[in-house]
Structures are given as structure tokens and as C-alpha cells.
Amino acid sequence: MTGRYLSEAKTGGHYALRGNLGTITYPSVNNDNTPGGEPVKRLKQHVIWGQRGSFILAATGSAVGLGNIWKFPYITGENGGGAFVLMYLCCILLIGVPIMMAEILMGRRARANPILATTELCETARVSKGWTVIGWMGALAGLVILSFYTVIAGWTLEYLSQALDGRFAGLTGESSQQLFDTLLANNDQMLLWHTVFTAMTVVILALGVSRGLESSVRLMMPLLFVLLLCLLVYAMREGEFATSLRFMFSFNPQDISWESALTAMGHSFFTLSLGMGAIMAYGAYMPSNQSVGQTVLVVALLDTLIALIAGVAIFAFVFATPGISAGSGPGLMFVTLPVAFGNMSAGLVIGSVFFAMVMLAAWTSTISLLEPGVAYLNERFGLHRVFASLLLGFIAWALGLGSLLSFNDWADKPFLWGKTWFDSMDFIATNIMLPLGGLLIALFVGWKLRDEHLLHELKYESSWLLRWWRPILRYISPLAVLIVLINGIFPVLRGVLVE
């Protein structure tokens, strides 16, 4: 077993952590909450991942999902390529990295799930308990997103089975669209895959933090990297690789616009799974002697690298297939790419590899979405992880039925603001809850936690990182996330006001 429980023992005014990472001693917390050590006022046991790379793999797995392999390529295509990539990278450094550091710091300092972590940090910092909304909103957002994410992720299982069955051979744009429409009209088929993907997620979490979470990411993430590299090598040999590189990385100033900047800003926030409690929950399992800043930079680098490699490979396939466009939007993965795979040599094998990779990416993401809620039920009420996973998995599955029906039977039945159930859940979670949670995390860590609270967790950081991180977290990141929040809700507010 790679992860073990660390025992805490109070000796001579200090707590000593003993376990497979060695012994780490730090000042204890006095009854009056004087700062200077871990803010946990009660002794407790909490699992710590035993291998340093586990957090990087888990956090990268949470960040890497459909957004990297599906959304990033098509929004890059819609926003001109290289100029958009440059804006996106700048936004990652100014928004994603600072807030991710703050979220990890909160989880590791409290050594608890997001809900209990924010509660304990509020007590330690002597601030209003209203800030605990951060933890509640993150866990709830994760559950809501999971409900519709497993529906979409289920499509990858259907397309994987079709690729293995050779169904992509000879597809045209029209027949590929018909294949996708047939899936959306088939409730039984979508229900099957929605159920299977939810069950896959529940099984991993029910196995526990070490045997489930840690072991799964240490297996799935390297496999995902291998599959991605296979796609890249094939794209270099058989696709229009040079054209794809020019498209992805050539810089044309005329492609820069406020609209594309807003898109880059929004995606840089969402791509790292910020504001949904997953990163805070994983931070609680992160070893105390691991640098938060260096780890976050590695995670951001891997997340961005995977998105860029996937984009280069995908566009190489697209440009090599006559009659399909790089700017084909959300249909890129489920309509356009099957045509490309079905009309190239060894395309059926590559199509299978591609959708297996997408399935793995989605799986590591769904695991992270459910973990905050499971950890809360386990730590707060002592509910066994098996029962906690089954309970929350069933709730997400049931909520997902509304999203499933939104593509056919309920397509003309508005739920909120004239949107379908699926669009309503997506809007509430991604346009309101996540950016609002990220904004509150930046404000709470940037302004409410005192320096002595932060320095204990940041003692392994480089001086240059410490010098720049807090000012960016206080001023730049909140402003950028606020813009994302306003940009996300303004169209709906305008529509409501007009009506």
C-alpha cells in the first residue's frame, strides 16, 4: 500500500507526524488559536499519499478531461490558433496557478475535506463562518457537474465501442452526423453508458484513498500519456503535422480580440478544476514536505502540454481529411474526427486509441468530482466510503437523467431561463458556482489568512514565487475571475431583463 495513515502525537508543545514519510515536527496550536502550526484543534488521523508523484498525477487527472481533448482544440480552432494559445498560457499563469496554489494550501493546512477545511480555517483565522460557503459550494458544484459529465463521458464509451467495431469506416460528414444524432435519440443506449460511467467512478472511490484514488491515478495517467504519444506519433507520420503546427502556434496579431481573450480567460480557470473542491480535497492528502508552488507549476505544465499535444494531433487528422473544418465547434470530437479516422490508413485503430484516451481522461475527472462529497460524509459522519460513494453516485446518476433526456424527450421543455435541464445544470455550475468559488478562494487566502498561517505551508517555496504569488492572488486573479463570472451570467441576465 503506497498511502498510509500518519499518526499525530503531542510531545513537548509540538506535534510530531510519524509515518512512511519520516517524522515532521511543528508547533502545536494553543487553545486560544495562536498561530504557528497546523490549525487543526483536534487530533485526528488522515491519510497522506505515500509517493510524492501521487498528488501531481491526481491533480493532473482532475484537470485533464473533456475540456482538454474536446473543448480546447475546438475553441482554439474557432479563435484563430496561435494568438489564442498565447493568451491562454498567460491566463494560466495569472489565474490558474495562483488560485490552484491557494486551494491546495487550504486543503493541506486543514487536512480535511473542503467543507470541514473551510470551517476549521475560518475558526483559526477568526473570520466569519460565512466563508465556509467555499467548501459547500465546491462539493455541491462537483456533484452537479458529475451528473451531466457522466452523460457526455458515456458517449466516449459508445464511440469507443463503435471504433472497435469498425463503424467509422467510410464515414462522410452527413453519415457521421446521422450516427451522432442516432445516439442522442436513443435513451436506452445513453442510459446504459451513463450508468456504466457512474459505476466506474463509484467503484474507484469506494476502494478508498490509497487503494482506489492513488492506485488508479498512478495507473491511468501514465496510460493516458502513452496513448496520447501514440496519437502524436501517428499524426506526425500520417497527418498534416506541419500544417497543424502552423495553425496552433503561428501568431497573427489580428486574431487577438476581447472575445477570444474572454474565452482564454474562462478556459484557463476551468481547465485546472478550480472551485469545485477536488483540488482542495486532494490537497488534504498531499505530503507536508512537498512544495505547493513547484507542484502546481508541474500540474499546470502537464495540463497545458496535454491540451496542446491533443490539439496538434487532432488538427493534423482534420487537415489531412478533405471536406472537414478545423473550426467545426463542439461537433469536432463526435462528428468530425470519426470521419477523419474512417478515411485514413489504420484509422480504425487510431480511432479506438483516441476514444480510449478520452475515456481515461473523463474517468480521472469524474473521480475527482465525487471525492469532496465522499470525503465529507466519511470524515464528518463516519459513513464508510463504500456507502458514501454509492449514495452520492446514485444522486448524481438520478440528476443526470434530466440531462440525458434534454437531448431528446425534454429538448423542448425549458427548465431555467429558457434552457433545457442539461444547459441549466451546466450554466449554474460552470458559469456561477465555479467562478464564484474561485473568486472567494482568492479573496479568502489572499486577504483573510494571516502571513504566519501561509508561511507554514509555503516554507519549501522559492523566494521569487512567494514574492509574486500573494500580490497576484490578491489583485489580478480576483479581477480576472470576476470578469469570467460577469461574462458568464450577463447574457442570461440581459435576456431575463429584456423579457
C-alpha positions as CSV (number, residue, x, y, z in Angstrom):
1,M,0.0,0.0,0.0
2,T,1.5,3.3,-1.1
3,G,-0.5,5.6,1.2
4,R,-0.5,5.1,4.9
5,Y,-2.1,6.9,7.9
6,L,0.2,9.2,9.7
7,S,-0.1,9.2,13.5
8,E,-0.1,12.5,15.4
9,A,1.3,12.7,18.9
10,K,1.7,15.8,21.0
11,T,5.1,15.9,22.7
12,G,6.6,18.9,24.5
13,G,4.4,21.6,22.9
14,H,4.9,20.2,19.4
15,Y,3.1,17.8,17.2
16,A,5.2,15.1,15.6
17,L,3.9,13.4,12.4
18,R,5.2,9.8,12.1
19,G,4.8,7.7,9.1
20,N,6.4,6.4,5.9
21,L,7.5,9.9,5.0
22,G,9.6,10.2,8.2
23,T,8.9,12.5,11.1
24,I,7.9,16.1,10.7
25,T,7.7,18.2,13.9
26,Y,6.0,21.6,14.0
27,P,4.5,23.8,16.8
28,S,1.1,22.8,18.1
29,V,-1.9,25.1,18.2
30,N,-2.8,26.6,21.6
31,N,-6.3,26.7,22.9
32,D,-6.6,30.4,22.1
33,N,-5.8,29.7,18.4
34,T,-2.5,31.5,18.4
35,P,-0.9,30.9,15.0
36,G,2.2,29.0,14.3
37,G,1.4,25.5,13.2
38,E,-1.4,23.3,11.9
39,P,-4.8,24.9,12.5
40,V,-6.4,21.6,13.5
41,K,-7.6,21.9,17.1
42,R,-8.5,18.2,17.5
43,L,-6.2,15.3,17.0
44,K,-7.3,13.1,14.0
45,Q,-5.9,10.6,11.6
46,H,-5.9,11.5,8.0
47,V,-4.4,9.5,5.1
48,I,-1.4,11.0,3.4
49,W,-0.3,9.8,-0.1
50,G,3.0,8.0,0.3
51,Q,4.5,8.8,-3.0
52,R,5.4,12.3,-4.0
53,G,4.2,12.0,-7.5
54,S,0.7,10.8,-6.5
55,F,-0.7,14.3,-6.0
56,I,0.7,15.5,-9.3
57,L,-0.9,12.6,-11.1
58,A,-4.2,13.0,-9.2
59,A,-4.4,16.8,-9.7
60,T,-3.4,16.4,-13.4
61,G,-6.0,13.7,-13.8
62,S,-8.6,16.0,-12.3
63,A,-7.6,18.8,-14.6
64,V,-7.2,16.8,-17.7
65,G,-10.6,15.8,-19.1
66,L,-13.0,16.5,-21.9
67,G,-12.1,20.2,-21.6
68,N,-8.5,19.4,-22.8
69,I,-9.2,16.9,-25.5
70,W,-12.6,18.1,-26.7
71,K,-13.1,21.8,-25.8
72,F,-9.6,23.2,-26.1
73,P,-9.0,22.1,-29.7
74,Y,-12.3,23.4,-31.0
75,I,-12.1,26.8,-29.2
76,T,-8.6,27.1,-30.5
77,G,-9.9,26.5,-34.0
78,E,-12.7,29.0,-33.5
79,N,-10.3,31.7,-32.2
80,G,-7.6,31.6,-34.7
81,G,-4.9,29.3,-33.3
82,G,-1.6,30.7,-32.1
83,A,-2.8,34.0,-30.7
84,F,-5.4,32.3,-28.7
85,V,-2.8,29.8,-27.3
86,L,-0.6,32.6,-26.2
87,M,-3.4,34.4,-24.4
88,Y,-4.4,31.1,-22.8
89,L,-0.9,30.5,-21.5
90,C,-0.8,34.0,-20.0
91,C,-4.1,33.4,-18.3
92,I,-2.9,30.1,-16.8
93,L,-0.1,31.9,-15.1
94,L,-2.2,34.8,-13.8
95,I,-5.4,33.0,-12.9
96,G,-5.0,29.2,-12.8
97,V,-1.7,28.8,-11.0
98,P,-2.3,31.4,-8.1
99,I,-5.8,30.1,-7.3
100,M,-4.7,26.5,-7.5
101,M,-1.9,27.1,-5.0
102,A,-4.4,28.8,-2.7
103,E,-6.9,25.9,-3.0
104,I,-4.2,23.2,-2.3
105,L,-2.9,25.3,0.6
106,M,-6.4,25.3,2.2
107,G,-6.8,21.6,1.9
108,R,-3.3,20.7,3.2
109,R,-3.4,23.1,6.1
110,A,-6.7,21.8,7.5
111,R,-6.1,18.1,6.5
112,A,-9.8,17.7,5.8
113,N,-12.4,17.7,3.1
114,P,-13.4,21.1,1.6
115,I,-16.4,21.6,3.9
116,L,-14.6,20.9,7.1
117,A,-11.4,22.5,5.9
118,T,-13.0,25.9,5.3
119,T,-14.8,25.6,8.7
120,E,-11.6,25.0,10.5
121,L,-9.7,27.7,8.7
122,C,-12.4,30.2,9.5
123,E,-12.1,29.4,13.2
124,T,-8.3,29.6,13.1
125,A,-8.3,32.9,11.2
126,R,-11.1,34.2,13.3
127,V,-13.2,35.3,10.4
128,S,-16.9,34.9,9.7
129,K,-18.2,31.4,9.2
130,G,-19.9,32.7,6.1
131,W,-16.6,31.8,4.2
132,T,-17.5,28.2,4.7
133,V,-19.7,28.6,1.6
134,I,-16.5,27.9,-0.3
135,G,-16.4,24.3,0.8
136,W,-20.1,23.7,0.5
137,M,-20.3,25.3,-3.0
138,G,-17.3,23.3,-4.2
139,A,-18.7,20.0,-3.1
140,L,-22.2,20.8,-4.5
141,A,-20.7,22.0,-7.8
142,G,-18.8,18.8,-8.2
143,L,-21.9,16.7,-7.7
144,V,-23.9,18.8,-10.2
145,I,-21.2,18.7,-12.8
146,L,-20.8,14.9,-12.3
147,S,-24.5,14.4,-13.0
148,F,-24.2,15.7,-16.6
149,Y,-20.5,14.9,-17.1
150,T,-21.1,11.2,-16.9
151,V,-23.8,11.5,-19.7
152,I,-21.2,13.1,-22.0
153,A,-18.5,10.8,-20.9
154,G,-20.8,7.9,-21.7
155,W,-20.7,9.0,-25.3
156,T,-17.0,8.2,-25.3
157,L,-17.7,4.6,-24.3
158,E,-20.3,4.4,-27.2
159,Y,-17.8,5.8,-29.6
160,L,-15.0,3.5,-28.3
161,S,-17.2,0.5,-28.9
162,Q,-18.1,1.8,-32.4
163,A,-14.4,2.4,-33.3
164,L,-13.5,-1.2,-32.1
165,D,-16.4,-2.5,-34.2
166,G,-15.2,-0.7,-37.3
167,R,-18.2,1.6,-37.6
168,F,-16.1,4.6,-38.7
169,A,-15.0,3.1,-42.0
170,G,-16.1,5.2,-44.9
171,L,-18.0,7.8,-42.9
172,T,-18.9,11.1,-44.6
173,G,-19.8,14.3,-42.8
174,E,-23.5,13.5,-43.3
175,S,-23.4,9.9,-42.2
176,S,-21.2,10.8,-39.1
177,Q,-23.8,13.4,-38.1
178,Q,-26.5,10.8,-38.5
179,L,-24.6,8.4,-36.3
180,F,-24.3,11.0,-33.6
181,D,-28.0,12.0,-33.9
182,T,-29.0,8.3,-33.6
183,L,-27.1,8.1,-30.3
184,L,-28.8,11.2,-28.9
185,A,-32.2,9.9,-29.8
186,N,-31.6,6.5,-28.1
187,N,-32.4,6.9,-24.4
188,D,-31.7,3.3,-23.6
189,Q,-28.2,3.4,-25.1
190,M,-27.3,6.7,-23.4
191,L,-28.8,5.4,-20.1
192,L,-26.6,2.3,-20.3
193,W,-23.4,4.3,-20.8
194,H,-24.4,6.9,-18.2
195,T,-24.9,4.1,-15.7
196,V,-21.7,2.4,-16.6
197,F,-19.6,5.5,-16.3
198,T,-21.2,6.4,-12.9
199,A,-20.5,2.9,-11.7
200,M,-16.9,3.1,-12.8
201,T,-16.5,6.3,-10.8
202,V,-18.2,4.9,-7.7
203,V,-16.0,1.7,-7.7
204,I,-12.7,3.7,-7.6
205,L,-13.9,5.9,-4.7
206,A,-15.3,3.0,-2.8
207,L,-11.9,1.3,-2.7
208,G,-10.5,4.2,-0.6
209,V,-7.9,6.9,-0.9
210,S,-4.9,4.6,-1.3
211,R,-6.3,1.5,-3.0
212,G,-8.8,3.5,-5.1
213,L,-7.7,7.1,-5.8
214,E,-4.0,6.8,-5.5
215,S,-3.6,3.4,-7.3
216,S,-6.0,4.4,-10.1
217,V,-4.3,7.6,-11.0
218,R,-0.9,6.0,-10.9
219,L,-2.1,3.5,-13.5
220,M,-4.5,5.6,-15.6
221,M,-2.4,8.8,-16.0
222,P,0.7,7.1,-17.4
223,L,-1.5,5.0,-19.7
224,L,-3.2,8.2,-20.9
225,F,0.2,9.8,-21.6
226,V,1.3,6.7,-23.6
227,L,-1.9,6.8,-25.7
228,L,-1.5,10.5,-26.4
229,L,2.1,10.0,-27.5
230,C,0.9,7.2,-29.8
231,L,-1.6,9.6,-31.4
232,L,1.1,12.2,-31.8
233,V,3.5,9.8,-33.5
234,Y,0.8,8.7,-35.9
235,A,-0.2,12.3,-36.6
236,M,3.4,13.1,-37.4
237,R,3.6,10.2,-39.9
238,E,0.2,10.2,-41.5
239,G,-1.5,13.6,-40.8
240,E,-0.8,17.1,-41.9
241,F,1.5,17.7,-39.0
242,A,3.3,20.8,-40.3
243,T,0.0,22.5,-41.1
244,S,-1.3,21.7,-37.7
245,L,1.8,23.2,-36.0
246,R,1.5,26.3,-38.1
247,F,-2.2,26.6,-37.2
248,M,-1.6,26.0,-33.4
249,F,1.4,28.2,-32.9
250,S,1.6,30.8,-35.7
251,F,0.9,34.2,-34.2
252,N,-1.3,36.7,-36.0
253,P,-2.0,39.9,-34.1
254,Q,-5.3,40.4,-36.0
255,D,-6.6,37.3,-34.3
256,I,-6.5,38.9,-30.9
257,S,-9.9,40.2,-29.7
258,W,-11.7,40.9,-26.5
259,E,-14.0,37.9,-27.2
260,S,-11.1,35.5,-27.7
261,A,-9.4,36.9,-24.5
262,L,-12.5,36.2,-22.5
263,T,-12.7,32.7,-23.9
264,A,-9.0,32.1,-23.0
265,M,-9.6,33.6,-19.5
266,G,-12.6,31.4,-18.8
267,H,-10.9,28.2,-20.1
268,S,-7.7,28.8,-18.1
269,F,-9.8,28.8,-15.0
270,F,-12.0,25.8,-15.7
271,T,-9.2,23.6,-17.2
272,L,-7.5,23.2,-13.8
273,S,-10.7,22.1,-12.0
274,L,-10.7,25.1,-9.7
275,G,-13.6,26.0,-7.4
276,M,-15.2,22.5,-7.4
277,G,-13.5,21.2,-4.2
278,A,-11.5,18.5,-5.9
279,I,-8.1,20.2,-5.7
280,M,-8.7,21.1,-2.0
281,A,-9.7,17.5,-1.3
282,Y,-6.6,16.2,-3.0
283,G,-4.5,18.9,-1.1
284,A,-5.6,17.3,2.1
285,Y,-3.7,14.1,1.1
286,M,-0.6,16.0,-0.1
287,P,2.6,15.4,1.9
288,S,3.6,18.3,4.1
289,N,7.2,18.4,2.8
290,Q,6.1,18.8,-0.9
291,S,6.4,22.3,-2.4
292,V,3.0,23.6,-3.3
293,G,4.2,26.1,-5.9
294,Q,6.5,23.7,-7.7
295,T,3.8,21.1,-7.7
296,V,1.2,23.4,-9.1
297,L,3.6,24.6,-11.9
298,V,4.2,21.0,-12.9
299,V,0.4,20.2,-12.9
300,A,-0.3,23.3,-15.0
301,L,2.5,22.4,-17.4
302,L,1.2,18.9,-17.8
303,D,-2.4,20.0,-18.2
304,T,-1.4,22.6,-20.8
305,L,1.0,20.2,-22.6
306,I,-1.7,17.5,-22.9
307,A,-4.1,20.1,-24.3
308,L,-1.5,21.3,-26.8
309,I,-0.4,17.8,-27.9
310,A,-4.1,16.7,-28.3
311,G,-4.8,19.8,-30.3
312,V,-1.8,19.3,-32.6
313,A,-2.7,15.7,-33.2
314,I,-6.4,16.3,-33.8
315,F,-5.8,19.1,-36.2
316,A,-3.3,17.0,-38.1
317,F,-6.0,14.5,-38.7
318,V,-8.5,17.2,-39.6
319,F,-6.3,18.9,-42.1
320,A,-5.4,15.5,-43.7
321,T,-9.1,14.8,-44.4
322,P,-10.7,16.8,-47.2
323,G,-14.1,18.3,-46.6
324,I,-13.9,18.9,-42.8
325,S,-13.1,22.1,-41.0
326,A,-10.8,22.9,-38.0
327,G,-13.5,25.3,-36.8
328,S,-16.3,22.8,-36.6
329,G,-17.0,23.6,-33.0
330,P,-18.4,21.2,-30.4
331,G,-19.0,18.6,-33.0
332,L,-15.3,18.2,-33.6
333,M,-14.8,15.1,-31.5
334,F,-18.1,13.3,-32.1
335,V,-18.8,14.2,-35.7
336,T,-15.7,15.5,-37.4
337,L,-13.0,13.2,-36.1
338,P,-14.8,9.9,-36.8
339,V,-14.9,11.0,-40.4
340,A,-11.1,11.5,-40.3
341,F,-10.5,8.2,-38.6
342,G,-12.7,6.4,-41.0
343,N,-10.8,7.7,-44.1
344,M,-7.2,7.2,-43.2
345,S,-4.9,4.2,-43.1
346,A,-5.1,2.4,-39.7
347,G,-7.7,5.0,-38.8
348,L,-9.9,2.4,-37.0
349,V,-7.1,1.5,-34.7
350,I,-6.2,5.1,-34.1
351,G,-9.8,6.0,-33.5
352,S,-10.0,3.3,-30.8
353,V,-6.9,4.6,-29.2
354,F,-8.2,8.1,-29.3
355,F,-11.6,7.4,-27.7
356,A,-9.8,5.1,-25.1
357,M,-7.7,8.1,-24.2
358,V,-10.7,10.4,-23.9
359,M,-12.5,7.8,-21.8
360,L,-9.5,7.7,-19.4
361,A,-9.3,11.5,-19.2
362,A,-13.0,11.7,-18.4
363,W,-12.7,8.9,-15.8
364,T,-10.0,10.6,-13.8
365,S,-12.1,13.8,-13.9
366,T,-15.3,12.2,-12.6
367,I,-13.4,10.6,-9.8
368,S,-12.2,14.0,-8.6
369,L,-15.7,15.4,-8.9
370,L,-17.2,12.9,-6.4
371,E,-14.3,12.8,-4.0
372,P,-15.1,16.0,-2.0
373,G,-18.6,14.8,-1.1
374,V,-17.5,11.3,-0.3
375,A,-14.7,12.6,1.9
376,Y,-17.1,14.9,3.8
377,L,-19.6,12.1,4.5
378,N,-16.8,9.8,5.6
379,E,-15.0,12.4,7.8
380,R,-18.0,14.2,9.2
381,F,-20.4,11.4,9.9
382,G,-18.1,8.3,9.8
383,L,-20.0,6.9,6.8
384,H,-18.0,4.1,5.2
385,R,-16.6,5.2,1.8
386,V,-18.5,2.4,0.1
387,F,-21.8,3.6,1.3
388,A,-20.9,7.3,0.8
389,S,-19.8,6.6,-2.8
390,L,-22.9,4.6,-3.6
391,L,-25.2,7.3,-2.1
392,L,-23.7,10.3,-3.9
393,G,-23.2,8.3,-7.0
394,F,-26.9,7.5,-7.1
395,I,-27.8,11.1,-6.5
396,A,-25.6,12.2,-9.4
397,W,-26.9,9.4,-11.6
398,A,-30.5,10.4,-10.9
399,L,-29.8,14.1,-11.6
400,G,-28.1,13.0,-14.8
401,L,-31.4,11.5,-16.1
402,G,-32.6,15.1,-16.7
403,S,-29.5,15.9,-18.7
404,L,-29.9,12.7,-20.7
405,L,-33.5,13.5,-21.6
406,S,-32.5,17.0,-22.6
407,F,-31.1,15.7,-25.8
408,N,-34.4,14.2,-27.0
409,D,-37.7,14.0,-25.0
410,W,-37.1,17.1,-22.9
411,A,-35.3,19.1,-25.7
412,D,-38.3,21.5,-26.0
413,K,-39.0,21.7,-22.2
414,P,-37.2,24.6,-20.6
415,F,-36.2,24.4,-17.0
416,L,-34.5,27.7,-16.1
417,W,-34.1,30.8,-18.2
418,G,-35.5,29.1,-21.2
419,K,-32.7,26.5,-21.1
420,T,-33.0,22.7,-21.0
421,W,-32.2,20.7,-17.8
422,F,-28.7,20.0,-19.2
423,D,-28.0,23.6,-20.1
424,S,-29.4,24.8,-16.8
425,M,-27.2,22.5,-14.8
426,D,-24.2,23.4,-16.9
427,F,-24.9,27.1,-16.5
428,I,-25.4,27.0,-12.8
429,A,-22.3,25.0,-12.1
430,T,-19.8,26.4,-14.6
431,N,-21.0,30.0,-15.0
432,I,-21.9,30.7,-11.4
433,M,-20.7,28.2,-8.8
434,L,-17.2,27.6,-10.1
435,P,-16.0,31.1,-10.8
436,L,-17.7,32.4,-7.6
437,G,-15.9,29.7,-5.7
438,G,-12.6,30.6,-7.3
439,L,-13.2,34.2,-6.5
440,L,-13.9,33.5,-2.9
441,I,-10.8,31.2,-2.6
442,A,-8.6,34.0,-3.9
443,L,-10.1,36.6,-1.5
444,F,-10.1,34.3,1.5
445,V,-6.4,33.1,1.1
446,G,-5.2,36.4,-0.2
447,W,-6.8,38.7,2.4
448,K,-8.2,36.7,5.4
449,L,-5.4,34.1,6.2
450,R,-2.6,35.8,8.0
451,D,1.0,35.5,6.8
452,E,2.0,33.1,9.6
453,H,-0.8,30.8,8.5
454,L,0.5,30.7,5.0
455,L,4.3,30.6,5.6
456,H,4.0,27.2,7.4
457,E,2.6,25.7,4.2
458,L,4.9,27.6,1.9
459,K,8.2,27.0,3.7
460,Y,9.5,25.0,0.8
461,E,8.7,27.6,-1.9
462,S,11.3,29.6,-3.9
463,S,11.6,33.2,-2.8
464,W,10.6,34.6,-6.3
465,L,7.4,32.5,-6.2
466,L,6.5,33.9,-2.8
467,R,7.3,37.4,-3.9
468,W,4.9,37.3,-6.8
469,W,2.2,34.8,-5.7
470,R,0.3,36.8,-3.0
471,P,0.0,40.1,-4.9
472,I,-1.2,38.3,-8.0
473,L,-3.7,36.3,-5.9
474,R,-4.9,39.4,-4.2
475,Y,-5.4,41.8,-7.1
476,I,-5.1,40.2,-10.6
477,S,-6.7,36.8,-10.1
478,P,-9.9,38.0,-8.4
479,L,-10.4,40.7,-11.1
480,A,-9.9,38.2,-13.9
481,V,-12.3,35.6,-12.3
482,L,-14.8,38.4,-11.7
483,I,-14.7,39.2,-15.4
484,V,-15.2,35.5,-16.2
485,L,-18.2,35.4,-13.8
486,I,-19.8,38.6,-15.2
487,N,-19.2,37.4,-18.8
488,G,-20.8,34.1,-18.0
489,I,-24.0,35.4,-16.4
490,F,-24.5,38.7,-18.3
491,P,-26.2,37.2,-21.4
492,V,-28.7,35.4,-19.2
493,L,-29.3,38.4,-17.0
494,R,-29.8,40.5,-20.1
495,G,-32.3,38.0,-21.5
496,V,-34.3,38.0,-18.3
497,L,-34.3,41.8,-18.1
498,V,-35.4,42.1,-21.7
499,E,-38.3,39.7,-21.1
